[in-house]
Amino acid sequence: MVEEVEARIKKGGKRFEILVDVDKALQLKKGIDVNIENVLIADEVFSDVKKGEIASSSDMKDVFGSDDNREVAKQIIEKGDIQLPAKYKKEMDEKKMKRVVNFIARNAMDPQSGNPHSKERIREAINESGVSIDNRPVEEQAGEVMSEIKKIIPIKIDTKRLKITIPAEYSGKSYGVLKQYKQSEEWLSNGDLKCIVDIPAGIQIDFYNKLNGITHGSAVVEEEE
């Protein structure tokens, strides 16, 4: 069953809106190859959908560089907001919550007992803390979530401290993998990057695989006590 929603963007001081199939629009926004014809409920680009006001060709050309409705619609979906029905928001919020809860449950423990917290207890603490969970990768926001739920339950992430040296030719590409865990960095005279990182013990293998994939196994990694 097709569920019709609005996708919209405000750009160049003007508002542009389209009607889309929510499922297909979300696929397109995620980068999945979907024919724009199958995404659109109506071919028109509106300045106000509810009033039925059509956006002018000159406005579209000024803002999007094109007055082709389908090209403009694609840009609106990719760069704008899709107005999700309540059930979609609820499903997406639940998926984000599960990813964070699973990550914390896998990597954290009660420092007093040394035992892991249950997923249920972690979820309760997140809800009680009121901390918001967004669309960033779990690893990027786990620290913020942990800071808030520490006020409610005793919890810490078991981490591994690593000393890593990246050859100059791969240092730029590797930086994105390192930066979220980086404690210190030093750029050597030959362009190599030497840094200290603290990573959650539960993702150590995944971390090594990512780093080795970028550096073709040339990174030097030493565990620190």
N, C-alpha and C positions, 0 to 999 in steps of 0.2 A: 504494500500500500504506500503510495507516494504521500509524504508529509511536506506540505508547502510552507516555507518560511521566507523571511526577508534576509537578504545580505546587503550590507550598506557600508559606505565609507564617506567621510567628510574630508575633502581635499581641495586645496586652492580656494578655501572659503566657500565651497559649494558642496551640496549633499547629493549623493548618487545612490539609488536603491534598485534592487532587482528581486524577482521572485524565483526561488530555486527549490529543487528537491533536496531536502536536508541531508539525506544519506550520501547522495552523489556529490553534493557541494563539500561535505566534510572530507570525502575521499580526495577530491581535487585539491583541497587546501593542504592535505597531508603529502601532496606530491604524487599521488597515484594518477596514472594516465586515464582520464575520463573525458569522453567527447563532450564539449561544452553544450552541444545541442541536447544531450540527454540530461544535463544538469538544470537547464533553464525551464521554468514553468511558462514564462512569457518572454518573448524576444526583446521587448522594450527595456530601455534603461530609464528609470524614473528619477525625477527630483523629489517626488513625494508619491510613494506607492498608494497610500490610503486615499489621496485625493485624485489619483490617476494622472498626475502631472508628469509629462514626458520631459526628460533632460534634453537640452538643445545640443545639436551636433557641434556647434562652436564651443560650447562649454566642455564637451567631452574631448574635443581635439586639443583645447588649451591645457586641460588637466592631465589627460592620459596619452596625448600624442596620437590619438586615433579617434575617429568617429564611428568605427565599426562596433556595433552593439555587442557582438560576441567577444571581441578582444577586450572591450571595456569591462564586460561582465566577468571575464576571467580574472582581470586585475582586481576587481572588487572582491571576488571570492578569496583570492590569494593574499591580498593585503588588508582587506577590510574585516568587518565583523559579521558573523552569521548568527542570527537571532535564534538561539536554540530553544526548543520546547523544554518545559520543566523536566520531563522524563529523561531527556538527553543530559541536561545539566546534572541531574541526580546520578545517572549512570557514570558520567565522566568524573564527578567528584568522588564517587565510590572507588573507581579504578585508581585515581591518584592516591587516595587514602590507603588502599591495599598495598600499592607499591612502596609507600613510605613505611607503613607498619611492617611489611615483610623485611625491608632492608634493615630497619632498626632491630627487629627481633633476631635477625641473622647475625648482626654485628655487635650488639650491645648486651650489657649484663648489669646486674645489681652489684655494685662494688662492695657492698657489705657482706653479701652471701657468696658472691662469685657465680651465682646462678642466672640464667637468662630470664627475662620477663616474658610472660605470655603475650601473645598478640592481642588478646582481649584487654589486658591491662595497659598495654601501650596505646591502643586505640582510645580507651577511656581517658588516659592522661592527655592525649592530643586534643580530644573534644573538650576536656575540662580546661585546658590551657587557653583555648580559643585561637591557637596559632593557625594561620591560613596556609594551605598547601596549594601550590601553583603548578604551572606546566613545565617548570624547569626539570632537568634530570634529577633523579632522587639524590644522587651524590652531592649535588650542588646545594640542596636545601635541607639535607639531613641534619647538618650542624645547627642550623637555625631552629629546627623543630626540637632537637635535643636540648638546646639552651632553655627553651620554654618548659619542656616537660620535666626537666631537672628540678624545677620548682615544686613539682608535685610528687615525683617518685625518684628514689636514688638510682641513677643510671649513668653509665659511661660506655663509650665505644672502645672495644679492644682494638688497638692500633699497632701497626708495625712501622718502625722508623727506618727509612732507607736512605742511603747516600747514593746518588745517581750521577753519572757523568755521561752526557750526551755529545757525540761528535758534532762539530760545527755544522756539517751539511744537513743534519737532521734536527738541530736545536729549535728552529722556528716551528717546524711541524709538530714537534713533541710538546711544545710549551702548553698547548691547550689541554693535554692530558695531565700535565704536572701541576698546573696553576692552582687547581682547587684543593690540592693537598700540600702545596709547597709551604715550608716553614722558613727556608732561606735559599738564596741563590747567589751564584758567583759566576761571572762571565770571564773565562780565562783568555789569556792573550792570543791564543790560537783560534778563538771563536767557540771553543767547546763550552757547554753549559754544565756547571756542577751545582747540584742542589740537594737539599735535605727535604724529604717528604714524610708525612705521617699519613698512612692509608689504613682504612678499616681492614682488619685481618681477613674478613670474609670475602673481600674482593681482590685479594692479592694475586690470585692466578689470572683473573680477568685483566687486572692492571698490567701484569707482565706481558700478557698476550697482545694488548693494545700497543704497549711501548715497543715490543719486539717487531710488531707488524710495521710500525713507522720507521724504526731504525734498522730493520733487517738484522736484528740480533746484535747490533754493534754497541748498544748501551751497556755501560758497566754499572752493575747494581750490587751494593753491599748492604747487608742488614746490620743495623747498629743496635747495641744492647741498650 
